[in-house]
Amino acid sequence: MKRIGLIRHAKSSWKDPACQDIDRPLNRRGKCNAAMMGRRLCEQESNWSRLYCSPAKRARQTAHLISEMVGLTEDNIEMIPSLYTFNYEELLFWMRSLARNEDRLLIVCHNPAMTDLVNFLALSELEKIPTCGVALLKLNTVDWSQAGAGMGKITYYDYPKNHRLNSG
């Protein structure tokens, strides 16, 4: 059984219209949300072994804030150029190449690839994972190379607006 946490990067800044997409940083709300969702994630699951992230600045910043909350060190974070994609098939291709002994990992990247991958793996119908949304899945396989449609079950799904609405 594999465990995977799929995390969409937090809210980014659009302050500088000349900024390249890959270089857009988190805005203030994004930083707060990433820390909050890291704490929420830690309440749900622990013992994550690794965090992989897109090289986009907003994804890297999200990954670092989340990793602090779940107890992963810099040595456990790896930037993967192929995770800077908006196509779930590219994410799936990369995921299928993971080492068999990796069982509990987090991935921070982008939509619509993130939503589409969750929907593919769990045969779910999530409309759109919001910024800093977290979907935890159990995959019914012992080898990432075998990951396919319907092999996943969503065990936890949350996003920042859930908590603003419930806080009064």
GIMOQUI-V521292 format. One line per field, one symbol per residue. phi: phi as a letter, one per 30 degrees, with the letter a starting at -180 (. if undefined). burial: + if it has 16 or more other C-alpha atoms within 10 Angstrom, else -. A space follows every 10 residues. Layout:
# GIMOQUI-V521292
phi = ???
burial = ???
This chain:
# GIMOQUI-V521292
phi = .cbbccbded dcdcecdddd edcdddcedd dddddddddd ddddbbidca bcbdddeddd ddeddddedc iccedccbdb edddbccddd ddededcdde ddcbbcbcab cdeddddedd dchcbddadd eidbbcbccd acbedceaei dcbdcabaae deddddcj
burial = -+++++++++ +++------- ---++++--+ ++++++++++ ++-----+-+ ++++++++++ +++++++-++ -+----+++- --++++++-+ ++--++---- -+++++++++ ++++++++++ ++++----++ ++++++++++ +-+++-++-- ++++---+++ --------
